[in-house]
Amino acid sequence: MSVFSVFRTTMAVLGLHMVLLLSGSSVLISAADVDFDAASNAILSPFSGTTVKTTSDPTTSFTTRVNKTTTRPPAITKHLTEKDEEEEGPPEFECPPLGLESLRVKDNQLKASSYKRRGLGPHRGRLNIQSGIEDGDIYDGAWCAQYRDKNQWLEVDARRLTRFTGIILQGRSSIWSWDVVHTYKVQFSNDSVVWKPCMNGTKEAVFEGNQDTETPVLALFNVSTVARFIRINPQTWYQNGTQGDICLRAEVLGCPLPDPNNNYAWLTEPTESRDKLDFRHHNYMEMRKLMKLVHEECPDITRIYSIGKSYKGLKLYVMEISDNPGKHELGEPEFRYVAGMHGNEVLGRELVLNLMQYMCQEYKRENQRIVHLIKETRIHLLPSMNPDGYEIAYKKGSELAGWALGRFSYEGIDMNHNFADLNSVMWTAIELETDRSKLINHYFPIPEMYTSEEAFVASETRAVINWMQNIPFVLSANLHGGELVVTYPYDMTRDWAPREHTPTPDESFFRWLATAYASTNQVMSNPDRRPCHNKDFLRYNNIINGADWHNVPGSMNDFSYLHTNCFEVTVELSCDKFPHASELPTEWENNRESLLVYMEQVHRGIKGVIRDKDTEAGIADAIIKVEDIDHHIRSVADGDYWRLLNPGEYTVTVTAEGYLPSTRTCQVMYDYYPTICDFRLTKIPARKQKEVLPKGKLTKDLQLRLRQLRLRKLRVTTKAINQRRAAAAAKQVKKV
């Protein structure tokens, strides 16, 4: 999500205010309006105004109905040695959100007494909605009333009888304005004409709102009310002299009532999935337990391993899915999904956990698509790159974490900007070097300053870089949340402009990759969907060059492309960074096909093995050049390589230290399998080699040598940092 949105958010103090609603409320329906099921735990009465209680016993004191959950899952395998602890869970609501934030509530279900302009209309009064960087456009950050009096209101039409249980309120999202509602009243109606106030005994209840613009303030009704419409009626607000506006963002909690007569069938959207998966939010312990269960269910095709630890010592677990787990097979491409780089963007985490369950189940059912994918691909799934941040957001819960809580690492690092900036290294070299033949276009070494112990590089980032080096990944996707779009490199603009289209030499294939995901995603591909926040990506067919959206120096996508052979895109999965658990089955249905189709793209293009013509031994670090594409890749340890390409005819040249170059033409088809292009290189005779190499030149590739030395230093400094942290933690434990 945009850095501008995060800047606004982090200016506020993030936390949770629990408000007791000292209120009574009235039933606004007649007994004939609904055949109410006893399971709904309420008593309905005629329109006369009898109170609806949420408990069978009379309530004499006012308490919120927020429950805490505790879990004590076991460790995953023998090498997962963390001690089980009792984890404090997020608040549990009696009823889920209606869906203002997730857009389940449509724009035409929101009305207001007045609004200042279209960009501040009632359709913008959604929890966590983000404004553009300029006030006054059509994408502002709240509903704002035109008038400053106590007669203003925001109305939500649930479209069916609903038991309302609470409200969550936020102030206005804006870089330039500070507008919050301090107190408000609530009214209910069955027809949007006759309204009944929420009462506190004999007086109309007044509820506490916001003190800052970003912290979600939760109010749970002690006495729920059944109605179709609900209004939020601000009473006091930040005045700012005489210029303060009435502005708010909101979410409403409510349970739709049973509909035995099927009167509202046309409003019902499917909320279940045909797949039997564990649809809920998993904290660290629960994630480990689930991964263990998948491994136990499919031990022959899965392996769990750790690539490192977070700052707080939580392991970064990866699930490998392959027909030969733990082994790189000659000619088989390596694929990865990375989720949870921003800890509060949690949908990717749950989708990756769903994916590993799904692939295990379907493999056992002999689903040939899944069987083929597993036999022909080595798949690595990292569900949580930032487990420290996730735990912070998780404890607040899906509606209460706000927009930025848990985004950063425990040290406050945004890992989306934390990888080595190789773009600047490349562009500086291009500007300074007059002889273009001396320029490199791939496998850029990490800058020296990035490898020191003092470098502000997160433990998690160091672990992922080391992972990239150990496994020859071909294709990857970085799963985020807060928007609906797929972005592709470069993510950084060349001259540090706020935004500018900055393509790679592989622009056409990156657009293919992005389209493969976006066009098969059920929400992105819906031509009638509304924009999430402040940019309409439908205009771009739901794909965009990352730098053309906003400038992101130090992104994982750019680093992966410039430092390794791997192509990577970012997928923004949903408007809501932290969807409610009830929405997870729908989100899985929206993304299941996209996740599979994108993995299958790893088999596009050409692949082969580069061998010594005489010995048939594989040649590592041979350079594969495709004519007219100024980005090379290299063969890996056994001489195999994969070059992602669109369908077409290509002239491919392979060079290696001590060998004569070899060139051939390779044809890429539209089929879901790559074209085999093997090469056999002839060694340069010893006498000829002396003539070819300038006097004093080292026989080893200097580019590779520098790259390896820098990586070795990064590993050494990482080890030293981890040892210091472990010693400090042990010392702290000893003191306790």
KOLNUDREN-669922 format. One line per 10 residues: number of its first residue (from 1); for each residue x, y negated, z negated of C-alpha. Coordinates in steps of 0.001 Angstrom, whole numbers. Each point is the difference from the previous one (the first is absolute). Layout:
<pts>
NUM) X:Y:Z | ...
</pts>
This chain:
<pts>
1) 0:0:0 | 1132:-3586:653 | 2641:-1530:-2245 | -2116:-3187:-121 | -2818:1892:-1715 | 2377:1460:-2546 | 1545:-3412:-692 | -3395:-1390:-919 | -787:2965:-2174 | 3212:145:-1974
11) -436:-3640:-1009 | -2781:1163:-2309 | 306:1999:-3216 | -1221:3473:817 | -1970:1862:-2621 | -3457:1181:-1020 | -2612:-1799:-2025 | -2743:2194:-1375 | -3212:-1880:-640 | -2893:1143:-2133
21) -3279:-911:1620 | -2386:-878:-2788 | -3027:503:2098 | -3319:1650:373 | -1474:545:3419 | -3282:841:1651 | -1242:2565:2454 | -1036:-1741:3187 | -1859:2903:1606 | -3307:1718:-500
31) -239:3654:-890 | -1378:695:3458 | 3058:-1410:1687 | 2246:2929:-826 | -136:3582:-1170 | 2790:-398:-2505 | 2103:3052:-823 | 714:671:-3646 | 3668:319:844 | 218:-3734:590
41) -194:-526:-3775 | -2423:-2924:64 | -3686:-597:-817 | -2046:-1757:2630 | -3073:-2062:-794 | -2425:-2238:1863 | 955:-3471:1169 | -1118:-1499:-3291 | 3558:-121:-1322 | 681:3045:-2148
51) 3689:441:-809 | 2010:2747:1694 | 2513:1609:-2355 | 3099:1876:1121 | -38:2160:-3121 | -2786:1866:-1710 | 729:-1583:-3366 | -752:-3629:-822 | 3026:-2253:357 | 593:-2291:-2935
61) 3566:-1010:779 | 1388:-1000:3356 | 2688:2251:1429 | 1487:490:3408 | -383:3409:1574 | 3596:331:1144 | 1531:3379:-686 | 3663:992:49 | 1195:3295:1396 | 2958:2031:-1090
71) 1716:2743:1933 | 2696:2492:-847 | 909:1818:3222 | 2874:2498:7 | 3306:-542:1790 | 177:1043:3651 | 2878:2466:154 | 2937:953:-2140 | 2128:-2838:1311 | -2641:-2617:-869
81) 1140:-548:-3544 | -1819:-3142:-1145 | -1879:496:-3224 | -3752:-58:230 | -1463:-3024:-1675 | -3506:-1108:-700 | -741:-2595:2641 | -2420:-2827:-562 | -2348:-106:2943 | -1821:-2901:1637
91) -3417:-1228:-1132 | -2854:2271:1093 | -3128:-1802:1130 | -3481:1402:-355 | -750:-1123:3560 | 2340:-601:2938 | 419:-3290:1873 | -2603:-790:2641 | 2815:-749:2440 | 448:-3748:413
101) 3772:504:50 | -12:3091:2191 | -2500:-1579:2437 | -2649:2672:-570 | -2194:-2984:-887 | -502:-1740:3338 | 126:-3750:583 | -3765:-191:507 | -524:1387:-3514 | 1586:-3113:-1510
111) -1843:-3315:-356 | 682:-3227:-1872 | -1821:-3114:-1121 | 2428:-2067:2090 | 3565:93:1315 | 2528:-2655:959 | 783:1399:3452 | 40:3265:1931 | 3432:970:-1365 | -1358:-260:-3550
121) -3308:1727:675 | -1551:2761:-2116 | 1669:2672:2184 | 3340:-1185:-1468 | -1091:555:-3609 | 1594:3453:-182 | 2366:1221:-2693 | 3666:-364:1018 | -745:-1563:3391 | 3027:-2005:1164
131) -2:-3389:1692 | 2165:-1172:2861 | 2979:-2227:-704 | -1992:-3101:939 | -3112:-1207:-1783 | -2834:-959:2296 | 79:2894:2458 | -2646:2696:465 | 1830:2385:-2313 | -10:-1683:-3391
141) 331:1807:-3300 | -3386:-55:-1764 | -3609:-1077:154 | -120:-3687:-907 | -3286:-1838:-564 | -627:-3267:1795 | -1385:-1630:-3143 | 1438:-235:-3518 | -2967:806:-2225 | -1395:2912:-2017
151) -2544:941:2659 | 2535:1714:2279 | 56:3763:419 | 1480:2910:1941 | -2497:2763:765 | 655:3653:814 | -2656:2194:1635 | 638:3652:-885 | -2634:960:2617 | -1513:2555:-2345
161) -914:317:-3649 | 3201:-3:-2018 | 856:232:-3675 | 2351:-2942:-487 | 2569:496:-2763 | 2606:-2734:365 | 1821:-2720:1912 | 3661:-736:733 | 930:-3600:738 | 3014:-1813:1481
171) 800:-3584:917 | 830:-1349:3433 | 2982:1324:1976 | 1870:-3049:1260 | 3528:-1389:128 | -1302:-3566:-286 | -3121:99:-2176 | -737:1188:-3542 | -3687:837:-388 | -1447:2330:-2627
181) -3355:589:-1658 | 300:-12:-3801 | -3492:1190:-927 | -3013:1326:1878 | -3484:1453:-317 | -1516:3018:1773 | -3488:457:1451 | -1753:2994:1564 | -2814:350:2513 | -1931:2581:1921
191) -996:-2242:2889 | 2443:-2951:-88 | -2940:-2271:-912 | -851:702:-3639 | 3104:39:-2203 | 497:1202:-3565 | 2992:-1246:-2012 | 2355:2275:-1877 | -875:-634:-3667 | 1845:40:-3292
201) -2831:533:-2405 | -2295:-2984:528 | 2601:-2089:1804 | 1356:201:3512 | 3426:1622:-152 | 3094:-1958:1077 | 3052:2058:956 | 3673:-817:12 | 1684:-420:3375 | 3559:-783:1021
211) 2826:-2037:-1472 | 2280:514:3010 | -651:685:3657 | 1351:3533:321 | -725:2044:-3137 | -3146:2093:475 | -2334:-493:-2979 | -2258:2956:-728 | -3425:-264:-1607 | -1916:3210:-691
221) -3681:-419:-800 | -856:1508:-3340 | -3529:443:1354 | -276:897:3666 | -2699:-1302:2325 | -1714:1623:2957 | -629:-2325:2934 | 895:-519:3645 | 1498:-3497:-152 | 2487:-1568:-2404
231) 1147:-3603:-286 | 3072:-1545:-1575 | -840:-3505:-1215 | 3082:-2094:-1046 | -486:-2256:-3010 | 3416:-1550:-617 | 3081:-190:2201 | 3402:-1640:240 | -848:-3646:558 | 3371:-1348:1240
241) -1214:-3472:-838 | -3048:-269:2204 | 1414:2061:2880 | -370:3527:-1372 | -2103:2310:2150 | -2182:2959:-1005 | 1894:2901:1582 | 133:3697:-776 | 753:3485:1270 | -1967:2906:-1421
251) -724:3704:-148 | -3225:1495:-1358 | -206:3336:-1803 | -3158:2022:578 | -1470:3464:547 | -2467:405:2887 | -3128:1720:-1279 | -1230:3323:1382 | -2010:-393:3170 | -2402:3008:43
261) -2190:-1514:2724 | 3057:-640:2206 | -1101:-3606:433 | 3591:-1183:335 | 1439:2766:2209 | 1066:-2522:2612 | 2162:-1707:-2605 | 1747:3146:-1154 | 3597:428:1106 | 1761:3362:-419
271) 2095:10:-3167 | 1209:3604:62 | 2619:1854:1992 | -316:3439:1544 | 3450:787:-1414 | 165:1282:-3558 | 2838:-2139:-1342 | 805:-1615:-3336 | -1538:-3430:608 | 1034:-2148:-2958
281) 2830:-2272:-1046 | 3029:1895:-1298 | 2435:-1498:-2460 | 3600:1247:-80 | -719:3089:-2093 | -3096:896:2020 | 1889:-498:3265 | 2688:2446:-1148 | -2636:2515:-1022 | -1780:-244:3355
291) 3246:420:1940 | 785:3074:-2099 | -3429:1489:766 | 477:-528:3742 | 3416:1642:-160 | -1390:2966:-1934 | -2823:331:2531 | 2381:-77:2995 | 3475:963:-1263 | 1223:1203:3410
301) -455:-3351:1739 | 589:-2556:-2785 | 2844:-1246:-2151 | 81:-2737:-2647 | 3170:-2009:-441 | 1048:-3332:-1476 | 1975:-2691:1848 | 806:-2063:-3111 | -1548:-1875:-2888 | -1807:-3273:-552
311) 1346:-2654:-2347 | -2118:1509:-2815 | 1272:3500:754 | -2989:1414:1905 | 1099:2350:2749 | -783:-754:3643 | -1504:3334:1012 | -313:1152:3599 | -2089:2858:1337 | 1611:1746:2958
321) -2298:1958:2314 | 1676:2294:2507 | 141:3644:1061 | 3551:57:-1403 | 7:-2387:-2991 | 3379:-1353:-1043 | 1666:541:3366 | 529:-2149:3070 | -727:2138:3049 | 1769:-649:3272
331) -2248:-2015:2307 | -2766:-533:-2584 | -726:-3695:-677 | -223:-1439:-3524 | -3009:-2168:-911 | -816:-2018:-3124 | -2907:-1910:-1532 | 937:-2492:-2723 | -2746:-1404:-2230 | -129:-2222:-3059
341) 2861:-2382:822 | -2284:-2573:-1611 | -1303:1718:-3119 | -3434:-1612:87 | -705:1024:3613 | -1180:3420:-1037 | -2038:1389:2888 | 3109:1240:1814 | 1015:1971:-3098 | -3356:1769:-158
351) -103:645:3758 | 3448:1607:-109 | -1112:2210:-2903 | -3156:857:1956 | 2101:766:3075 | 2202:2529:-1767 | -3105:1748:-1405 | -1699:-31:3392 | 2985:1408:1896 | 398:2805:-2532
361) -3695:919:218 | -168:-161:3785 | 3196:1987:436 | -1489:2778:-2082 | -3169:-184:2123 | 2199:381:3101 | -1036:-3343:1470 | 2203:162:3101 | 564:-3743:180 | 1406:-45:-3547
371) 1909:3274:446 | 1686:-1375:3128 | 845:-3291:-1717 | 1589:1765:-2980 | 1951:2488:2133 | 1339:-2659:2357 | 631:-2860:-2456 | 1731:-465:-3337 | -2300:-2355:-1921 | 961:-1992:-3092
381) -2660:-1766:-2099 | 1036:-2598:-2606 | -3245:-1031:-1757 | 1490:-2598:-2371 | 3100:-2057:769 | -800:-2401:-2851 | -1390:2150:-2853 | 788:-2651:-2636 | -2166:-2574:1763 | -2776:2519:556
391) -204:887:-3693 | -468:-3681:-858 | -2825:-415:2530 | -1564:3361:-867 | -457:-925:-3665 | -2076:-3027:1030 | -2158:1951:2418 | -1191:-507:3539 | -1991:-3206:-465 | 2087:-1621:-2726
401) 3588:106:1243 | -463:-3151:2053 | 1918:-630:3194 | 3633:310:-1132 | 225:1860:-3326 | 2239:3011:607 | 1168:-1142:3447 | 3614:-446:-1028 | 2470:2405:-1570 | 493:-103:-3767
411) 2924:-2385:627 | -2272:-2323:1989 | 1364:974:3415 | -2192:46:3099 | 1323:3120:1717 | -1458:-1110:3319 | 2744:-2665:52 | 2695:2028:-1765 | 1718:1934:2778 | 3212:-1295:1573
421) -642:-2807:2493 | 1596:1525:3088 | -1991:-2232:2369 | 2105:-3024:-933 | 3195:2043:408 | -1090:1007:3505 | -1143:-3440:1110 | 3096:-1726:-1379 | 2211:2438:1913 | -1961:-663:3192
431) 508:-3760:-391 | 3747:253:-737 | 1094:2750:2390 | 621:-1028:3593 | 754:3531:1189 | -3327:1833:-237 | 1677:3371:570 | 1492:-286:-3496 | -3382:-437:-1667 | -1699:2837:-1844
441) -3754:513:53 | -519:2838:-2499 | 1423:1585:-3181 | 882:-3405:-1450 | 2115:338:-3177 | -1424:-1309:-3268 | 1520:-3411:-850 | 2769:117:-2623 | -1821:-2296:-2436 | -3015:2345:-16
451) 2044:2907:-1379 | 1261:-1601:-3235 | -1346:725:-3478 | -1011:-3652:-280 | -2163:142:3129 | -3677:-455:-873 | -1033:3308:1528 | -2709:2068:-1676 | 746:3538:-1139 | -2874:1154:2161
461) 1409:-1749:3093 | 3427:1566:-547 | -1630:3427:-314 | -1921:-387:3268 | 3107:-1180:1896 | 1893:3051:-1218 | -2965:2178:1074 | 92:-1547:3482 | 3677:915:264 | -413:3593:-1123
471) -2842:931:2363 | -38:-844:3744 | -3492:-1499:110 | -1470:-697:3431 | -3313:-1673:-855 | -1554:-1550:-3105 | -2875:-2155:-1210 | -36:-2253:-3044 | -3499:-28:-1517 | -1197:-3287:-1520
481) -3373:-1551:-868 | -1855:-3297:-46 | -667:-255:3744 | -1082:2095:2976 | 2782:-99:2579 | 3096:1888:1160 | 3187:-2063:283 | 3184:927:1828 | 3601:-1386:54 | 1553:-2345:-68
491) -1481:-1299:-3257 | 2520:-2867:-225 | 9:-3057:2249 | 3293:-892:1625 | 209:-3611:-1166 | -1867:385:-3306 | -3167:-1428:1497 | -3131:693:-2086 | -1263:2189:2849 | 1162:733:3508
501) -303:2987:2320 | 3344:1783:-365 | 60:3235:2011 | 2479:2862:-130 | 1394:1580:3186 | -2541:2786:-686 | -2991:-2361:-90 | -2116:2110:2356 | 428:3187:-2009 | -636:-1764:-3292
511) -3251:-1310:1437 | -847:3576:1011 | 664:1194:-3556 | -2057:-2779:-1588 | -2874:602:2407 | 67:3742:-694 | -856:-700:-3647 | -2292:-3004:416 | -2121:1425:2827 | -782:3193:-1939
521) -746:-1721:-3309 | -3762:-152:-478 | -35:-3471:-1554 | 2684:-1701:2099 | -1583:1257:3215 | -3465:-1281:-964 | -610:-3038:2269 | -2639:-1361:-2391 | 2139:-141:-3133 | 669:-3364:-1624
531) 3509:-1312:-806 | 1346:927:-3427 | 1456:-3306:-1163 | 1436:-2772:2167 | 949:1487:3377 | -2123:1736:2615 | 2139:2917:1173 | -2771:1274:2265 | 1265:-2613:2453 | 3273:1944:161
541) -1645:3447:176 | 1019:484:-3638 | 3734:105:738 | 2532:-2820:-241 | 3719:-601:62 | 946:-399:-3669 | 1879:-3271:498 | -2961:-1385:1942 | -2104:406:-3154 | 2497:-1337:-2542
551) 3761:20:-487 | 1254:2965:-2088 | 3802:79:-335 | 1417:3200:-1488 | -2903:2260:988 | 287:3783:-23 | -1294:158:3581 | 2785:-2175:1397 | 2665:1693:-2116 | -1139:3436:1141
561) 170:-1017:3660 | 3387:-1743:-171 | 1807:2300:-2464 | -1347:3455:965 | -1635:1803:2915 | -3457:-337:-1563 | -2889:-2045:1406 | -2410:-1290:-2644 | -3204:-2054:-139 | -2029:-1428:-2870
571) -3644:999:-349 | -2260:-2333:-1987 | -2702:2482:-959 | -2893:-1991:-1493 | -1196:-3459:-965 | -93:1125:-3627 | 3444:756:-1434 | -1406:2146:-2810 | -3308:1561:1149 | -2302:1442:-2609
581) 250:3794:-357 | -3509:365:1428 | 1292:-1399:3314 | 2913:2430:395 | -1950:2725:1904 | -1104:-2586:2560 | 3526:-1376:317 | 1313:3505:626 | -2561:496:2766 | 1032:-3360:1475
591) 3693:936:73 | 258:3790:340 | 158:96:3800 | 2349:-3004:104 | 2448:1637:-2404 | 124:3150:2132 | 158:-1746:3378 | 2826:-2242:-1166 | 2052:3006:-1211 | -462:1631:3400
601) 1701:-2972:1675 | 3352:1280:-1316 | -154:2436:2925 | -119:-2749:2646 | 2996:-753:2188 | 3095:2158:495 | 2043:2282:-2216 | 2884:2351:417 | 3379:1214:-1213 | 3356:-1480:958
611) 2670:2697:162 | 3643:449:828 | 74:1525:3491 | 2749:2465:-909 | -839:1044:-3565 | -3805:-604:14 | 420:-1661:-3417 | -2356:-2866:-767 | 1506:-3487:196 | -987:-2347:-2847
621) -176:-3789:336 | -218:35:3786 | -1658:-3195:1289 | -3173:384:2084 | -617:-2972:2285 | -3194:-550:1991 | 426:-2293:2965 | -1753:-3391:-358 | -698:521:-3737 | 2646:-1774:-2066
631) -251:2267:-3041 | 1960:3220:-318 | -379:2952:-2353 | 2451:2692:-1127 | 16:3757:-211 | -26:1556:-3465 | 2231:2595:-1652 | -851:2961:2270 | -48:-2082:3178 | -3796:-236:300
641) -1745:-3296:724 | -3483:-1476:562 | -673:-3143:2030 | -3556:-1360:-264 | -1184:-1296:3385 | -3205:-790:1854 | -917:2123:3024 | 2228:-798:2978 | 3304:817:1698 | 3214:-966:-1797
651) 3700:49:748 | 1767:1259:-3110 | 3745:-159:-659 | 1784:1741:-2870 | 3463:-977:-1235 | 2104:1398:-2828 | 3475:-632:-1354 | 2495:2149:1949 | -2503:1051:2693 | -842:-1119:3514
661) -3424:-1693:307 | -2887:1945:1494 | -3102:-1429:1720 | -3262:1610:1090 | -3596:-937:775 | -2707:1036:-2487 | -3726:-76:727 | -2405:-646:-2923 | -3547:1253:514 | -3259:-832:-1790
671) -64:3385:-1725 | 263:401:-3774 | 3450:1517:243 | 3387:-1512:866 | 2072:491:3124 | 3122:2105:-638 | 3157:-1801:1151 | 3127:1869:-1092 | 3527:-1221:720 | 3325:1816:228
681) 3005:-2282:-244 | 3490:633:1308 | 2939:-892:-2198 | 2424:-2621:1248 | 3420:1632:615 | 2561:-967:-2655 | 2165:-1973:2462 | -3061:-1754:1442 | -1265:-832:-3483 | 3221:-1835:-837
691) -463:-2117:3110 | -3631:-760:-793 | 542:-1016:-3637 | 1723:-3383:-499 | 3258:125:-1903 | -529:95:-3752 | -3754:751:174 | -1303:2470:-2594 | -1531:3108:1500 | -2939:-141:-2391
701) -2972:-2204:917 | 655:-3198:-1946 | -3688:-843:-132 | -800:3332:-1615 | 2991:-232:-2304 | -1033:-3399:-1349 | -3594:1186:-335 | 1075:3033:-2028 | 2334:-2000:-2230 | -2705:-2548:-823
711) -2518:2738:-739 | 2513:1769:-2239 | 519:-3212:-1959 | -3757:-476:-327 | -303:3501:-1435 | 2877:-584:-2443 | -1488:-3258:-1291 | -3448:1598:-239 | 1443:2824:-2080 | 1742:-2493:-2293
721) -3193:-2005:-461 | -1994:3151:-798 | 2617:1140:-2539 | -150:-3373:-1754 | -3783:126:-132 | 18:3564:-1320 | 2497:-952:-2699 | -2049:-3053:-988 | -3185:2098:-145 | 1691:2653:-2140
731) 1289:-2705:-2324 | -3487:-1467:-299 | -1497:3412:-767 | 2657:576:-2656 | -889:-3310:-1662 | -3686:908:-43
</pts>
